[in-house]
Amino acid sequence: GVITIFVGVGIWFLGFFALGSLFEGIGFLVGFIGVGTLIAGYLYPNTGKELTNAVEEFEKK
C-alpha cells in the first residue's frame, strides 16, 4: 500500500515536471490504488488465525 502510494507520487512528479498530463493521471491512479490497498489492509483480517476464523465462519453458512 505505502510503496504503491510512493510509486504513484513518483510517476505524478515525473509527469508534472517532464512528460506531461498523461503521466500525472497515471500517477494519481497508481497512488489511489495504493490508498485503497492501505485501507483494505486495515479493514480485512491480517493474521493467519484471523483468516482461519473467517474461513471457518464462512464455511458454517
PQR file of N, CA, C, O and H, with PARSE charges and radii, in Angstrom:
ATOM      1  N   GLY A   1       0.810  -1.191   0.000 -0.4000 1.5000
ATOM      2  CA  GLY A   1       0.000   0.000   0.000 -0.0000 2.0000
ATOM      3  C   GLY A   1       0.851   1.250   0.000  0.5500 1.7000
ATOM      4  O   GLY A   1       0.718   2.097  -0.884 -0.5500 1.4000
ATOM      5  N   VAL A   2       1.728   1.373   0.990 -0.4000 1.5000
ATOM      6  CA  VAL A   2       2.546   2.581   1.112 -0.0000 2.0000
ATOM      7  C   VAL A   2       3.520   2.683  -0.057  0.5500 1.7000
ATOM      8  O   VAL A   2       3.736   3.770  -0.592 -0.5500 1.4000
ATOM      9  H   VAL A   2       1.836   0.686   1.708  0.4000 1.0000
ATOM     10  N   ILE A   3       4.104   1.569  -0.450 -0.4000 1.5000
ATOM     11  CA  ILE A   3       5.033   1.574  -1.584 -0.0000 2.0000
ATOM     12  C   ILE A   3       4.306   2.016  -2.851  0.5500 1.7000
ATOM     13  O   ILE A   3       4.838   2.803  -3.633 -0.5500 1.4000
ATOM     14  H   ILE A   3       3.929   0.686  -0.015  0.4000 1.0000
ATOM     15  N   THR A   4       3.094   1.511  -3.052 -0.4000 1.5000
ATOM     16  CA  THR A   4       2.319   1.874  -4.237 -0.0000 2.0000
ATOM     17  C   THR A   4       1.991   3.361  -4.240  0.5500 1.7000
ATOM     18  O   THR A   4       2.020   4.003  -5.290 -0.5500 1.4000
ATOM     19  H   THR A   4       2.661   0.871  -2.417  0.4000 1.0000
ATOM     20  N   ILE A   5       1.680   3.912  -3.066 -0.4000 1.5000
ATOM     21  CA  ILE A   5       1.410   5.351  -2.972 -0.0000 2.0000
ATOM     22  C   ILE A   5       2.639   6.142  -3.417  0.5500 1.7000
ATOM     23  O   ILE A   5       2.522   7.088  -4.195 -0.5500 1.4000
ATOM     24  H   ILE A   5       1.657   3.390  -2.213  0.4000 1.0000
ATOM     25  N   PHE A   6       3.817   5.754  -2.923 -0.4000 1.5000
ATOM     26  CA  PHE A   6       5.026   6.494  -3.280 -0.0000 2.0000
ATOM     27  C   PHE A   6       5.404   6.307  -4.749  0.5500 1.7000
ATOM     28  O   PHE A   6       5.937   7.231  -5.364 -0.5500 1.4000
ATOM     29  H   PHE A   6       3.912   4.985  -2.291  0.4000 1.0000
ATOM     30  N   VAL A   7       5.142   5.147  -5.317 -0.4000 1.5000
ATOM     31  CA  VAL A   7       5.362   4.949  -6.753 -0.0000 2.0000
ATOM     32  C   VAL A   7       4.440   5.884  -7.535  0.5500 1.7000
ATOM     33  O   VAL A   7       4.861   6.512  -8.506 -0.5500 1.4000
ATOM     34  H   VAL A   7       4.709   4.396  -4.817  0.4000 1.0000
ATOM     35  N   GLY A   8       3.182   5.971  -7.104 -0.4000 1.5000
ATOM     36  CA  GLY A   8       2.237   6.881  -7.753 -0.0000 2.0000
ATOM     37  C   GLY A   8       2.688   8.327  -7.669  0.5500 1.7000
ATOM     38  O   GLY A   8       2.593   9.067  -8.649 -0.5500 1.4000
ATOM     39  H   GLY A   8       2.841   5.460  -6.315  0.4000 1.0000
ATOM     40  N   VAL A   9       3.178   8.736  -6.503 -0.4000 1.5000
ATOM     41  CA  VAL A   9       3.678  10.109  -6.345 -0.0000 2.0000
ATOM     42  C   VAL A   9       4.879  10.337  -7.262  0.5500 1.7000
ATOM     43  O   VAL A   9       5.002  11.398  -7.875 -0.5500 1.4000
ATOM     44  H   VAL A   9       3.255   8.135  -5.708  0.4000 1.0000
ATOM     45  N   GLY A  10       5.757   9.348  -7.354 -0.4000 1.5000
ATOM     46  CA  GLY A  10       6.917   9.475  -8.236 -0.0000 2.0000
ATOM     47  C   GLY A  10       6.521   9.608  -9.699  0.5500 1.7000
ATOM     48  O   GLY A  10       7.085  10.425 -10.426 -0.5500 1.4000
ATOM     49  H   GLY A  10       5.656   8.487  -6.856  0.4000 1.0000
ATOM     50  N   ILE A  11       5.553   8.808 -10.131 -0.4000 1.5000
ATOM     51  CA  ILE A  11       5.069   8.903 -11.514 -0.0000 2.0000
ATOM     52  C   ILE A  11       4.404  10.257 -11.742  0.5500 1.7000
ATOM     53  O   ILE A  11       4.563  10.866 -12.800 -0.5500 1.4000
ATOM     54  H   ILE A  11       5.094   8.144  -9.540  0.4000 1.0000
ATOM     55  N   TRP A  12       3.651  10.726 -10.733 -0.4000 1.5000
ATOM     56  CA  TRP A  12       2.996  12.029 -10.868 -0.0000 2.0000
ATOM     57  C   TRP A  12       4.036  13.135 -11.027  0.5500 1.7000
ATOM     58  O   TRP A  12       3.887  14.007 -11.884 -0.5500 1.4000
ATOM     59  H   TRP A  12       3.521  10.231  -9.874  0.4000 1.0000
ATOM     60  N   PHE A  13       5.102  13.104 -10.195 -0.4000 1.5000
ATOM     61  CA  PHE A  13       6.161  14.105 -10.321 -0.0000 2.0000
ATOM     62  C   PHE A  13       6.835  14.026 -11.683  0.5500 1.7000
ATOM     63  O   PHE A  13       7.156  15.055 -12.279 -0.5500 1.4000
ATOM     64  H   PHE A  13       5.222  12.396  -9.500  0.4000 1.0000
ATOM     65  N   LEU A  14       7.049  12.822 -12.173 -0.4000 1.5000
ATOM     66  CA  LEU A  14       7.650  12.651 -13.490 -0.0000 2.0000
ATOM     67  C   LEU A  14       6.783  13.319 -14.560  0.5500 1.7000
ATOM     68  O   LEU A  14       7.293  14.009 -15.443 -0.5500 1.4000
ATOM     69  H   LEU A  14       6.789  11.986 -11.688  0.4000 1.0000
ATOM     70  N   GLY A  15       5.472  13.107 -14.470 -0.4000 1.5000
ATOM     71  CA  GLY A  15       4.573  13.748 -15.420 -0.0000 2.0000
ATOM     72  C   GLY A  15       4.502  15.248 -15.234  0.5500 1.7000
ATOM     73  O   GLY A  15       4.443  15.995 -16.211 -0.5500 1.4000
ATOM     74  H   GLY A  15       5.058  12.547 -13.752  0.4000 1.0000
ATOM     75  N   PHE A  16       4.508  15.698 -13.987 -0.4000 1.5000
ATOM     76  CA  PHE A  16       4.383  17.126 -13.692 -0.0000 2.0000
ATOM     77  C   PHE A  16       5.585  17.909 -14.200  0.5500 1.7000
ATOM     78  O   PHE A  16       5.438  19.004 -14.743 -0.5500 1.4000
ATOM     79  H   PHE A  16       4.556  15.091 -13.194  0.4000 1.0000
ATOM     80  N   PHE A  17       6.774  17.341 -14.022 -0.4000 1.5000
ATOM     81  CA  PHE A  17       7.987  18.077 -14.373 -0.0000 2.0000
ATOM     82  C   PHE A  17       8.510  17.784 -15.773  0.5500 1.7000
ATOM     83  O   PHE A  17       9.207  18.622 -16.346 -0.5500 1.4000
ATOM     84  H   PHE A  17       6.893  16.451 -13.581  0.4000 1.0000
ATOM     85  N   ALA A  18       8.192  16.609 -16.350 -0.4000 1.5000
ATOM     86  CA  ALA A  18       8.862  16.259 -17.597 -0.0000 2.0000
ATOM     87  C   ALA A  18       7.929  15.771 -18.700  0.5500 1.7000
ATOM     88  O   ALA A  18       8.001  16.275 -19.821 -0.5500 1.4000
ATOM     89  H   ALA A  18       7.626  15.928 -15.885  0.4000 1.0000
ATOM     90  N   LEU A  19       7.067  14.818 -18.421 -0.4000 1.5000
ATOM     91  CA  LEU A  19       6.434  14.079 -19.507 -0.0000 2.0000
ATOM     92  C   LEU A  19       4.984  14.447 -19.802  0.5500 1.7000
ATOM     93  O   LEU A  19       4.442  13.990 -20.808 -0.5500 1.4000
ATOM     94  H   LEU A  19       7.009  14.408 -17.510  0.4000 1.0000
ATOM     95  N   GLY A  20       4.348  15.240 -18.983 -0.4000 1.5000
ATOM     96  CA  GLY A  20       3.019  15.704 -19.336 -0.0000 2.0000
ATOM     97  C   GLY A  20       1.890  15.096 -18.535  0.5500 1.7000
ATOM     98  O   GLY A  20       2.089  14.295 -17.622 -0.5500 1.4000
ATOM     99  H   GLY A  20       4.788  15.612 -18.165  0.4000 1.0000
ATOM    100  N   SER A  21       0.687  15.516 -18.920 -0.4000 1.5000
ATOM    101  CA  SER A  21      -0.504  15.218 -18.124 -0.0000 2.0000
ATOM    102  C   SER A  21      -0.880  13.739 -18.112  0.5500 1.7000
ATOM    103  O   SER A  21      -1.507  13.284 -17.156 -0.5500 1.4000
ATOM    104  H   SER A  21       0.525  16.167 -19.662  0.4000 1.0000
ATOM    105  N   LEU A  22      -0.517  12.979 -19.139 -0.4000 1.5000
ATOM    106  CA  LEU A  22      -0.830  11.547 -19.138 -0.0000 2.0000
ATOM    107  C   LEU A  22      -0.182  10.865 -17.932  0.5500 1.7000
ATOM    108  O   LEU A  22      -0.822  10.071 -17.241 -0.5500 1.4000
ATOM    109  H   LEU A  22      -0.007  13.349 -19.915  0.4000 1.0000
ATOM    110  N   PHE A  23       1.077  11.178 -17.688 -0.4000 1.5000
ATOM    111  CA  PHE A  23       1.774  10.564 -16.557 -0.0000 2.0000
ATOM    112  C   PHE A  23       1.273  11.101 -15.223  0.5500 1.7000
ATOM    113  O   PHE A  23       1.325  10.397 -14.215 -0.5500 1.4000
ATOM    114  H   PHE A  23       1.597  11.822 -18.249  0.4000 1.0000
ATOM    115  N   GLU A  24       0.784  12.349 -15.204 -0.4000 1.5000
ATOM    116  CA  GLU A  24       0.160  12.855 -13.985 -0.0000 2.0000
ATOM    117  C   GLU A  24      -1.074  12.021 -13.650  0.5500 1.7000
ATOM    118  O   GLU A  24      -1.276  11.645 -12.496 -0.5500 1.4000
ATOM    119  H   GLU A  24       0.742  12.921 -16.023  0.4000 1.0000
ATOM    120  N   GLY A  25      -1.895  11.734 -14.653 -0.4000 1.5000
ATOM    121  CA  GLY A  25      -3.094  10.920 -14.442 -0.0000 2.0000
ATOM    122  C   GLY A  25      -2.754   9.507 -14.011  0.5500 1.7000
ATOM    123  O   GLY A  25      -3.399   8.949 -13.124 -0.5500 1.4000
ATOM    124  H   GLY A  25      -1.730  12.039 -15.591  0.4000 1.0000
ATOM    125  N   ILE A  26      -1.742   8.927 -14.638 -0.4000 1.5000
ATOM    126  CA  ILE A  26      -1.316   7.573 -14.256 -0.0000 2.0000
ATOM    127  C   ILE A  26      -0.799   7.578 -12.817  0.5500 1.7000
ATOM    128  O   ILE A  26      -1.061   6.643 -12.060 -0.5500 1.4000
ATOM    129  H   ILE A  26      -1.218   9.380 -15.359  0.4000 1.0000
ATOM    130  N   GLY A  27      -0.076   8.613 -12.444 -0.4000 1.5000
ATOM    131  CA  GLY A  27       0.428   8.728 -11.075 -0.0000 2.0000
ATOM    132  C   GLY A  27      -0.694   8.807 -10.064  0.5500 1.7000
ATOM    133  O   GLY A  27      -0.632   8.169  -9.013 -0.5500 1.4000
ATOM    134  H   GLY A  27       0.137   9.372 -13.060  0.4000 1.0000
ATOM    135  N   PHE A  28      -1.741   9.602 -10.379 -0.4000 1.5000
ATOM    136  CA  PHE A  28      -2.903   9.667  -9.490 -0.0000 2.0000
ATOM    137  C   PHE A  28      -3.565   8.302  -9.364  0.5500 1.7000
ATOM    138  O   PHE A  28      -3.919   7.878  -8.264 -0.5500 1.4000
ATOM    139  H   PHE A  28      -1.791  10.120 -11.233  0.4000 1.0000
ATOM    140  N   LEU A  29      -3.730   7.617 -10.484 -0.4000 1.5000
ATOM    141  CA  LEU A  29      -4.371   6.301 -10.474 -0.0000 2.0000
ATOM    142  C   LEU A  29      -3.587   5.319  -9.605  0.5500 1.7000
ATOM    143  O   LEU A  29      -4.166   4.638  -8.759 -0.5500 1.4000
ATOM    144  H   LEU A  29      -3.441   7.961 -11.378  0.4000 1.0000
ATOM    145  N   VAL A  30      -2.292   5.247  -9.809 -0.4000 1.5000
ATOM    146  CA  VAL A  30      -1.459   4.328  -9.024 -0.0000 2.0000
ATOM    147  C   VAL A  30      -1.487   4.719  -7.548  0.5500 1.7000
ATOM    148  O   VAL A  30      -1.549   3.852  -6.676 -0.5500 1.4000
ATOM    149  H   VAL A  30      -1.821   5.800 -10.497  0.4000 1.0000
ATOM    150  N   GLY A  31      -1.441   6.007  -7.271 -0.4000 1.5000
ATOM    151  CA  GLY A  31      -1.486   6.471  -5.887 -0.0000 2.0000
ATOM    152  C   GLY A  31      -2.781   6.096  -5.193  0.5500 1.7000
ATOM    153  O   GLY A  31      -2.766   5.658  -4.043 -0.5500 1.4000
ATOM    154  H   GLY A  31      -1.390   6.711  -7.980  0.4000 1.0000
ATOM    155  N   PHE A  32      -3.910   6.267  -5.887 -0.4000 1.5000
ATOM    156  CA  PHE A  32      -5.193   5.919  -5.275 -0.0000 2.0000
ATOM    157  C   PHE A  32      -5.367   4.411  -5.136  0.5500 1.7000
ATOM    158  O   PHE A  32      -6.038   3.952  -4.212 -0.5500 1.4000
ATOM    159  H   PHE A  32      -3.921   6.624  -6.821  0.4000 1.0000
ATOM    160  N   ILE A  33      -4.776   3.636  -6.037 -0.4000 1.5000
ATOM    161  CA  ILE A  33      -4.764   2.179  -5.844 -0.0000 2.0000
ATOM    162  C   ILE A  33      -4.005   1.855  -4.553  0.5500 1.7000
ATOM    163  O   ILE A  33      -4.424   0.987  -3.788 -0.5500 1.4000
ATOM    164  H   ILE A  33      -4.231   4.009  -6.788  0.4000 1.0000
ATOM    165  N   GLY A  34      -2.907   2.539  -4.316 -0.4000 1.5000
ATOM    166  CA  GLY A  34      -2.154   2.345  -3.078 -0.0000 2.0000
ATOM    167  C   GLY A  34      -2.958   2.719  -1.847  0.5500 1.7000
ATOM    168  O   GLY A  34      -2.899   2.025  -0.832 -0.5500 1.4000
ATOM    169  H   GLY A  34      -2.566   3.244  -4.938  0.4000 1.0000
ATOM    170  N   VAL A  35      -3.718   3.821  -1.925 -0.4000 1.5000
ATOM    171  CA  VAL A  35      -4.569   4.223  -0.799 -0.0000 2.0000
ATOM    172  C   VAL A  35      -5.624   3.158  -0.542  0.5500 1.7000
ATOM    173  O   VAL A  35      -5.882   2.805   0.609 -0.5500 1.4000
ATOM    174  H   VAL A  35      -3.767   4.385  -2.749  0.4000 1.0000
ATOM    175  N   GLY A  36      -6.236   2.643  -1.603 -0.4000 1.5000
ATOM    176  CA  GLY A  36      -7.238   1.586  -1.445 -0.0000 2.0000
ATOM    177  C   GLY A  36      -6.651   0.329  -0.836  0.5500 1.7000
ATOM    178  O   GLY A  36      -7.280  -0.312   0.006 -0.5500 1.4000
ATOM    179  H   GLY A  36      -6.026   2.930  -2.538  0.4000 1.0000
ATOM    180  N   THR A  37      -5.452  -0.023  -1.257 -0.4000 1.5000
ATOM    181  CA  THR A  37      -4.780  -1.194  -0.694 -0.0000 2.0000
ATOM    182  C   THR A  37      -4.468  -0.985   0.782  0.5500 1.7000
ATOM    183  O   THR A  37      -4.616  -1.901   1.591 -0.5500 1.4000
ATOM    184  H   THR A  37      -4.941   0.498  -1.941  0.4000 1.0000
ATOM    185  N   LEU A  38      -4.038   0.215   1.127 -0.4000 1.5000
ATOM    186  CA  LEU A  38      -3.731   0.532   2.519 -0.0000 2.0000
ATOM    187  C   LEU A  38      -4.982   0.443   3.387  0.5500 1.7000
ATOM    188  O   LEU A  38      -4.938  -0.125   4.478 -0.5500 1.4000
ATOM    189  H   LEU A  38      -3.918   0.960   0.471  0.4000 1.0000
ATOM    190  N   ILE A  39      -6.090   0.997   2.915 -0.4000 1.5000
ATOM    191  CA  ILE A  39      -7.352   0.937   3.660 -0.0000 2.0000
ATOM    192  C   ILE A  39      -7.818  -0.510   3.789  0.5500 1.7000
ATOM    193  O   ILE A  39      -8.258  -0.926   4.861 -0.5500 1.4000
ATOM    194  H   ILE A  39      -6.126   1.459   2.029  0.4000 1.0000
ATOM    195  N   ALA A  40      -7.727  -1.273   2.714 -0.4000 1.5000
ATOM    196  CA  ALA A  40      -8.142  -2.680   2.763 -0.0000 2.0000
ATOM    197  C   ALA A  40      -7.298  -3.469   3.754  0.5500 1.7000
ATOM    198  O   ALA A  40      -7.804  -4.393   4.390 -0.5500 1.4000
ATOM    199  H   ALA A  40      -7.370  -0.936   1.843  0.4000 1.0000
ATOM    200  N   GLY A  41      -6.041  -3.130   3.897 -0.4000 1.5000
ATOM    201  CA  GLY A  41      -5.186  -3.799   4.860 -0.0000 2.0000
ATOM    202  C   GLY A  41      -5.643  -3.597   6.288  0.5500 1.7000
ATOM    203  O   GLY A  41      -5.431  -4.461   7.138 -0.5500 1.4000
ATOM    204  H   GLY A  41      -5.630  -2.379   3.381  0.4000 1.0000
ATOM    205  N   TYR A  42      -6.270  -2.458   6.561 -0.4000 1.5000
ATOM    206  CA  TYR A  42      -6.787  -2.209   7.904 -0.0000 2.0000
ATOM    207  C   TYR A  42      -8.164  -2.822   8.112  0.5500 1.7000
ATOM    208  O   TYR A  42      -8.518  -3.165   9.240 -0.5500 1.4000
ATOM    209  H   TYR A  42      -6.441  -1.755   5.870  0.4000 1.0000
ATOM    210  N   LEU A  43      -8.946  -2.968   7.049 -0.4000 1.5000
ATOM    211  CA  LEU A  43     -10.319  -3.451   7.190 -0.0000 2.0000
ATOM    212  C   LEU A  43     -10.427  -4.963   7.229  0.5500 1.7000
ATOM    213  O   LEU A  43     -11.331  -5.499   7.869 -0.5500 1.4000
ATOM    214  H   LEU A  43      -8.658  -2.690   6.133  0.4000 1.0000
ATOM    215  N   TYR A  44      -9.530  -5.656   6.564 -0.4000 1.5000
ATOM    216  CA  TYR A  44      -9.637  -7.107   6.447 -0.0000 2.0000
ATOM    217  C   TYR A  44      -8.623  -7.796   7.354  0.5500 1.7000
ATOM    218  O   TYR A  44      -7.583  -7.220   7.670 -0.5500 1.4000
ATOM    219  H   TYR A  44      -8.795  -5.220   6.044  0.4000 1.0000
ATOM    220  N   PRO A  45      -8.919  -9.028   7.774 -0.5600 1.5000
ATOM    221  CA  PRO A  45      -8.018  -9.720   8.708  0.2800 2.0000
ATOM    222  C   PRO A  45      -6.635  -9.955   8.112  0.5500 1.7000
ATOM    223  O   PRO A  45      -6.483 -10.244   6.925 -0.5500 1.4000
ATOM    224  N   ASN A  46      -5.642  -9.823   8.972 -0.4000 1.5000
ATOM    225  CA  ASN A  46      -4.258  -9.924   8.512 -0.0000 2.0000
ATOM    226  C   ASN A  46      -3.554 -11.183   8.994  0.5500 1.7000
ATOM    227  O   ASN A  46      -2.779 -11.776   8.245 -0.5500 1.4000
ATOM    228  H   ASN A  46      -5.766  -9.588   9.936  0.4000 1.0000
ATOM    229  N   THR A  47      -3.805 -11.599  10.215 -0.4000 1.5000
ATOM    230  CA  THR A  47      -3.056 -12.729  10.762 -0.0000 2.0000
ATOM    231  C   THR A  47      -3.640 -14.048  10.282  0.5500 1.7000
ATOM    232  O   THR A  47      -4.791 -14.110   9.848 -0.5500 1.4000
ATOM    233  H   THR A  47      -4.435 -11.118  10.824  0.4000 1.0000
ATOM    234  N   GLY A  48      -2.841 -15.093  10.365 -0.4000 1.5000
ATOM    235  CA  GLY A  48      -3.295 -16.417   9.947 -0.0000 2.0000
ATOM    236  C   GLY A  48      -4.479 -16.897  10.750  0.5500 1.7000
ATOM    237  O   GLY A  48      -5.401 -17.503  10.202 -0.5500 1.4000
ATOM    238  H   GLY A  48      -1.906 -15.042  10.718  0.4000 1.0000
ATOM    239  N   LYS A  49      -4.465 -16.634  12.050 -0.4000 1.5000
ATOM    240  CA  LYS A  49      -5.572 -17.073  12.900 -0.0000 2.0000
ATOM    241  C   LYS A  49      -6.872 -16.367  12.511  0.5500 1.7000
ATOM    242  O   LYS A  49      -7.928 -16.997  12.444 -0.5500 1.4000
ATOM    243  H   LYS A  49      -3.716 -16.142  12.495  0.4000 1.0000
ATOM    244  N   GLU A  50      -6.793 -15.060  12.255 -0.4000 1.5000
ATOM    245  CA  GLU A  50      -7.992 -14.322  11.840 -0.0000 2.0000
ATOM    246  C   GLU A  50      -8.513 -14.840  10.506  0.5500 1.7000
ATOM    247  O   GLU A  50      -9.723 -14.966  10.319 -0.5500 1.4000
ATOM    248  H   GLU A  50      -5.936 -14.549  12.309  0.4000 1.0000
ATOM    249  N   LEU A  51      -7.606 -15.140   9.579 -0.4000 1.5000
ATOM    250  CA  LEU A  51      -8.028 -15.673   8.284 -0.0000 2.0000
ATOM    251  C   LEU A  51      -8.684 -17.036   8.445  0.5500 1.7000
ATOM    252  O   LEU A  51      -9.705 -17.317   7.818 -0.5500 1.4000
ATOM    253  H   LEU A  51      -6.623 -15.038   9.731  0.4000 1.0000
ATOM    254  N   THR A  52      -8.096 -17.884   9.286 -0.4000 1.5000
ATOM    255  CA  THR A  52      -8.673 -19.209   9.527 -0.0000 2.0000
ATOM    256  C   THR A  52     -10.061 -19.084  10.134  0.5500 1.7000
ATOM    257  O   THR A  52     -10.984 -19.785   9.720 -0.5500 1.4000
ATOM    258  H   THR A  52      -7.267 -17.656   9.795  0.4000 1.0000
ATOM    259  N   ASN A  53     -10.216 -18.202  11.106 -0.4000 1.5000
ATOM    260  CA  ASN A  53     -11.530 -17.995  11.719 -0.0000 2.0000
ATOM    261  C   ASN A  53     -12.541 -17.478  10.705  0.5500 1.7000
ATOM    262  O   ASN A  53     -13.695 -17.907  10.709 -0.5500 1.4000
ATOM    263  H   ASN A  53      -9.466 -17.633  11.442  0.4000 1.0000
ATOM    264  N   ALA A  54     -12.123 -16.561   9.836 -0.4000 1.5000
ATOM    265  CA  ALA A  54     -13.034 -16.025   8.827 -0.0000 2.0000
ATOM    266  C   ALA A  54     -13.480 -17.121   7.868  0.5500 1.7000
ATOM    267  O   ALA A  54     -14.655 -17.180   7.505 -0.5500 1.4000
ATOM    268  H   ALA A  54     -11.186 -16.213   9.832  0.4000 1.0000
ATOM    269  N   VAL A  55     -12.562 -17.990   7.452 -0.4000 1.5000
ATOM    270  CA  VAL A  55     -12.907 -19.088   6.541 -0.0000 2.0000
ATOM    271  C   VAL A  55     -13.840 -20.069   7.233  0.5500 1.7000
ATOM    272  O   VAL A  55     -14.812 -20.525   6.630 -0.5500 1.4000
ATOM    273  H   VAL A  55     -11.608 -17.942   7.746  0.4000 1.0000
ATOM    274  N   GLU A  56     -13.559 -20.403   8.492 -0.4000 1.5000
ATOM    275  CA  GLU A  56     -14.417 -21.340   9.220 -0.0000 2.0000
ATOM    276  C   GLU A  56     -15.825 -20.778   9.405  0.5500 1.7000
ATOM    277  O   GLU A  56     -16.804 -21.513   9.275 -0.5500 1.4000
ATOM    278  H   GLU A  56     -12.770 -20.032   8.981  0.4000 1.0000
ATOM    279  N   GLU A  57     -15.937 -19.486   9.706 -0.4000 1.5000
ATOM    280  CA  GLU A  57     -17.258 -18.870   9.840 -0.0000 2.0000
ATOM    281  C   GLU A  57     -18.002 -18.880   8.510  0.5500 1.7000
ATOM    282  O   GLU A  57     -19.214 -19.093   8.476 -0.5500 1.4000
ATOM    283  H   GLU A  57     -15.142 -18.888   9.811  0.4000 1.0000
ATOM    284  N   PHE A  58     -17.280 -18.650   7.417 -0.4000 1.5000
ATOM    285  CA  PHE A  58     -17.916 -18.669   6.099 -0.0000 2.0000
ATOM    286  C   PHE A  58     -18.399 -20.071   5.753  0.5500 1.7000
ATOM    287  O   PHE A  58     -19.477 -20.234   5.181 -0.5500 1.4000
ATOM    288  H   PHE A  58     -16.296 -18.477   7.445  0.4000 1.0000
ATOM    289  N   GLU A  59     -17.607 -21.082   6.097 -0.4000 1.5000
ATOM    290  CA  GLU A  59     -17.983 -22.461   5.776 -0.0000 2.0000
ATOM    291  C   GLU A  59     -19.185 -22.927   6.583  0.5500 1.7000
ATOM    292  O   GLU A  59     -19.915 -23.810   6.133 -0.5500 1.4000
ATOM    293  H   GLU A  59     -16.731 -20.949   6.561  0.4000 1.0000
ATOM    294  N   LYS A  60     -19.411 -22.359   7.760 -0.4000 1.5000
ATOM    295  CA  LYS A  60     -20.573 -22.720   8.572 -0.0000 2.0000
ATOM    296  C   LYS A  60     -21.876 -22.272   7.920  0.5500 1.7000
ATOM    297  O   LYS A  60     -22.923 -22.877   8.153 -0.5500 1.4000
ATOM    298  H   LYS A  60     -18.818 -21.641   8.126  0.4000 1.0000
ATOM    299  N   LYS A  61     -21.823 -21.227   7.112 -0.4000 1.5000
ATOM    300  CA  LYS A  61     -23.036 -20.675   6.489 -0.0000 2.0000
ATOM    301  C   LYS A  61     -23.532 -21.525   5.386  0.5500 1.7000
ATOM    302  O   LYS A  61     -24.542 -21.199   4.762 -0.5500 1.4000
ATOM    303  H   LYS A  61     -20.973 -20.736   6.923  0.4000 1.0000
TER
END
